[in-house]
Amino acid sequence: MNKISIISGGSSGLGLEIAELLVKTGRNVLILGRNRKNLESAVSRLENATEVNKAAALTCNIGDEKDVTNVCNYISDNQYITEYLFNNAGIGLFANAGTSDSAMIDRVFEANLKGMILLTSAILRISPEEEELTIINIMSTSALLGRAEETIYCAAKFGARGFTEALRTELKGTNRGVIAVYPGGMKTDFWKANENRDISGFMEPSDVASQIVNAVVDSKGLIVSDITINRKK
């Protein structure tokens, strides 16, 4: 059985940069995203980056249990074993606390928390206990510090951090490991929802991806548990 790395939110930005680095290290990757056109473009880029490894994509809303089941069926049907799960998908929301409504809460929590839990739980169920599995939950520095006009987003990310820490405790002593990643602002489409934000000084997603992949894949026998990545200035 071949091993595979799964990246949610893998059709652009940080997720795609991680996927490209992984295929260059000799790994098969499966990227997940909601937009089929973006996924096709991403797979084309990944295929150009490798000659021997498989780069595949599935349309998936990780907050939809049926979509997550389809991902698991693909893995099982192709006799893959998940080596790395990068929970990278998420959306932002920038609004005053007084404007919150049920639809906004559901949308942000589905992408940033519910989806992480659903996908992680599903991969755990289908992964052989004797095989090593590393779960990398990519959150945000907003999971560490509350910010104005990010109340719902911070709530979802704080929840993701709680899930991550509890999961790590539950999996201690097994072949499953959990790494928490807290990156600061990056130059990605994430900020389209807040066009007034000046992101000129933000980090390049390729640089952040390099830090993450190096820590996860090239750990040289060391255990990395938490990674916080910020720009120098």
C-alpha positions as CSV (number, residue, x, y, z in Angstrom):
1,M,0.0,0.0,0.0
2,N,1.3,3.4,-1.0
3,K,1.4,6.3,1.4
4,I,-0.2,9.7,0.7
5,S,-0.3,13.2,2.2
6,I,-3.7,15.0,2.4
7,I,-3.9,18.8,2.3
8,S,-7.3,20.5,2.9
9,G,-7.5,23.9,1.4
10,G,-4.8,22.7,-1.0
11,S,-5.8,24.4,-4.3
12,S,-4.1,27.8,-3.5
13,G,-2.1,29.7,-1.1
14,L,-0.3,28.0,1.8
15,G,-1.9,24.6,1.1
16,L,-0.7,24.5,-2.5
17,E,2.8,25.5,-1.5
18,I,2.9,22.7,1.0
19,A,1.6,20.2,-1.6
20,E,4.3,21.3,-4.0
21,L,7.1,20.9,-1.5
22,L,5.8,17.4,-0.5
23,V,5.7,16.1,-4.1
24,K,9.3,17.4,-4.5
25,T,10.3,15.3,-1.5
26,G,8.9,12.2,-3.2
27,R,5.4,12.0,-1.7
28,N,2.0,11.4,-3.2
29,V,-0.4,14.1,-2.4
30,L,-4.2,14.5,-2.4
31,I,-5.4,18.1,-2.3
32,L,-8.9,19.0,-1.2
33,G,-10.9,22.2,-2.0
34,R,-14.3,23.5,-3.0
35,N,-13.5,25.0,-6.4
36,R,-13.0,22.4,-9.2
37,K,-11.3,24.8,-11.6
38,N,-8.8,25.9,-8.9
39,L,-8.1,22.3,-8.1
40,E,-7.5,21.4,-11.7
41,S,-5.0,24.3,-12.1
42,A,-3.3,23.2,-8.8
43,V,-2.9,19.6,-10.0
44,S,-1.4,20.8,-13.3
45,R,1.2,22.8,-11.3
46,L,2.0,19.8,-9.0
47,E,2.3,17.4,-11.9
48,N,4.9,19.8,-13.5
49,A,6.8,19.6,-10.2
50,T,7.2,15.8,-10.2
51,E,7.8,13.1,-12.7
52,V,7.1,10.0,-10.6
53,N,4.7,10.9,-7.7
54,K,1.0,11.1,-7.9
55,A,-0.8,14.4,-7.4
56,A,-4.6,14.1,-7.2
57,A,-7.5,16.4,-6.2
58,L,-11.0,16.0,-4.9
59,T,-13.7,18.5,-4.6
60,C,-14.5,18.6,-0.9
61,N,-16.3,20.8,1.6
62,I,-14.7,19.3,4.7
63,G,-17.6,20.6,6.7
64,D,-19.9,18.2,4.8
65,E,-19.8,14.6,6.1
66,K,-20.7,13.2,2.7
67,D,-17.7,14.9,1.0
68,V,-15.4,13.6,3.8
69,T,-16.7,10.1,3.3
70,N,-15.9,10.4,-0.5
71,V,-12.4,11.3,0.4
72,C,-12.1,8.2,2.6
73,N,-13.5,6.0,-0.1
74,Y,-10.9,7.4,-2.5
75,I,-8.1,6.6,-0.1
76,S,-9.5,3.1,0.6
77,D,-10.2,2.3,-3.1
78,N,-6.7,3.2,-4.1
79,Q,-5.2,1.4,-1.2
80,Y,-3.5,4.4,0.3
81,I,-2.3,4.9,3.8
82,T,-2.4,8.4,5.1
83,E,1.1,9.5,6.2
84,Y,0.4,13.2,6.8
85,L,-2.9,15.0,7.2
86,F,-2.5,18.8,6.8
87,N,-5.7,20.5,8.1
88,N,-5.2,23.8,6.4
89,A,-8.6,24.8,5.1
90,G,-10.3,27.9,6.6
91,I,-11.9,31.2,5.9
92,G,-11.7,34.6,7.6
93,L,-14.4,37.0,8.7
94,F,-13.8,40.6,9.7
95,A,-16.8,42.3,11.3
96,N,-17.8,44.0,14.5
97,A,-19.1,41.7,17.2
98,G,-22.5,43.4,17.1
99,T,-23.1,42.3,13.5
100,S,-22.8,38.5,14.2
101,D,-25.7,36.3,13.1
102,S,-26.3,32.5,12.9
103,A,-25.3,32.3,9.2
104,M,-22.0,34.0,9.8
105,I,-21.2,31.8,12.8
106,D,-22.1,28.6,11.0
107,R,-20.0,29.5,7.9
108,V,-16.9,30.3,9.9
109,F,-17.1,27.4,12.3
110,E,-17.8,24.9,9.5
111,A,-14.6,25.9,7.7
112,N,-12.3,26.4,10.6
113,L,-13.4,23.9,13.3
114,K,-16.2,21.5,12.3
115,G,-14.4,20.5,9.1
116,M,-11.1,19.9,10.9
117,I,-12.8,17.6,13.4
118,L,-14.8,15.7,10.7
119,L,-11.8,15.1,8.4
120,T,-9.4,14.2,11.2
121,S,-11.9,11.8,12.8
122,A,-12.5,10.1,9.4
123,I,-8.8,9.7,8.6
124,L,-8.2,8.3,12.1
125,R,-10.9,5.7,11.5
126,I,-9.5,4.4,8.2
127,S,-5.8,4.5,9.2
128,P,-4.2,1.3,10.4
129,E,-3.1,1.7,14.0
130,E,0.3,0.1,13.3
131,E,1.1,2.7,10.7
132,E,2.5,6.2,11.6
133,L,0.2,9.1,11.0
134,T,1.0,12.8,11.6
135,I,-1.8,15.3,11.9
136,I,-0.8,18.9,11.3
137,N,-3.4,21.4,12.3
138,I,-2.6,24.7,10.7
139,M,-4.5,27.4,12.5
140,S,-3.5,31.0,13.1
141,T,-2.0,33.3,15.6
142,S,-5.7,34.3,16.1
143,A,-5.9,31.0,18.0
144,L,-3.5,32.4,20.5
145,L,-4.6,36.0,20.9
146,G,-8.0,37.6,20.6
147,R,-8.4,40.4,18.0
148,A,-10.9,43.2,17.4
149,E,-13.3,42.5,14.5
150,E,-12.3,38.8,14.5
151,T,-14.6,37.6,17.3
152,I,-16.2,34.7,15.4
153,Y,-12.9,33.8,13.7
154,C,-11.0,33.8,16.9
155,A,-13.7,31.7,18.6
156,A,-13.4,29.1,15.9
157,K,-9.6,29.1,16.0
158,F,-9.5,28.9,19.8
159,G,-11.8,25.9,19.4
160,A,-9.5,24.3,16.9
161,R,-6.6,24.8,19.3
162,G,-8.6,23.1,22.0
163,F,-9.4,20.2,19.8
164,T,-5.7,19.9,18.8
165,E,-4.5,19.9,22.4
166,A,-7.1,17.4,23.5
167,L,-6.4,15.1,20.5
168,R,-2.7,15.2,21.2
169,T,-3.4,14.0,24.8
170,E,-5.7,11.2,23.5
171,L,-3.2,9.9,21.0
172,K,-0.2,10.0,23.3
173,G,1.7,6.7,23.2
174,T,0.3,5.7,19.8
175,N,1.7,5.9,16.3
176,R,-0.4,9.0,15.7
177,G,1.2,12.4,16.4
178,V,-0.3,15.9,16.4
179,I,1.5,19.2,15.4
180,A,-0.1,22.6,16.0
181,V,0.9,25.4,13.6
182,Y,0.1,29.0,14.3
183,P,1.1,31.2,11.3
184,G,0.7,35.0,11.2
185,G,-0.5,37.0,8.2
186,M,0.4,35.8,4.7
187,K,-0.1,37.3,1.3
188,T,-3.0,35.0,0.2
189,D,-6.6,35.3,-1.0
190,F,-7.6,35.0,2.6
191,W,-7.6,38.8,2.8
192,K,-10.0,39.3,-0.1
193,A,-12.8,39.6,2.5
194,N,-10.9,42.6,4.1
195,E,-9.7,44.7,1.2
196,N,-8.8,47.6,3.5
197,R,-6.0,45.6,5.2
198,D,-2.5,46.4,4.0
199,I,-0.8,43.1,3.5
200,S,2.3,44.3,1.7
201,G,4.4,43.4,4.7
202,F,2.9,40.0,5.3
203,M,4.7,36.7,4.8
204,E,5.0,34.9,1.5
205,P,3.1,31.6,1.8
206,S,6.0,29.8,0.1
207,D,8.3,30.8,3.0
208,V,5.8,29.7,5.6
209,A,5.3,26.4,3.8
210,S,9.0,25.7,3.8
211,Q,9.2,26.2,7.5
212,I,6.3,23.9,8.1
213,V,7.4,21.1,5.8
214,N,11.0,21.2,7.1
215,A,9.8,20.9,10.6
216,V,7.4,18.0,9.8
217,V,9.2,16.0,7.3
218,D,12.9,16.7,8.1
219,S,12.7,16.5,11.8
220,K,15.8,14.3,12.1
221,G,14.3,12.2,14.8
222,L,13.1,15.2,16.8
223,I,9.5,15.7,17.9
224,V,8.0,19.1,17.0
225,S,4.7,19.8,18.8
226,D,4.0,23.5,18.3
227,I,5.1,25.9,15.6
228,T,4.4,29.7,15.7
229,I,5.5,31.6,12.5
230,N,5.6,35.4,12.4
231,R,7.3,37.9,10.2
232,K,10.4,39.6,11.6
233,K,8.8,43.1,11.6
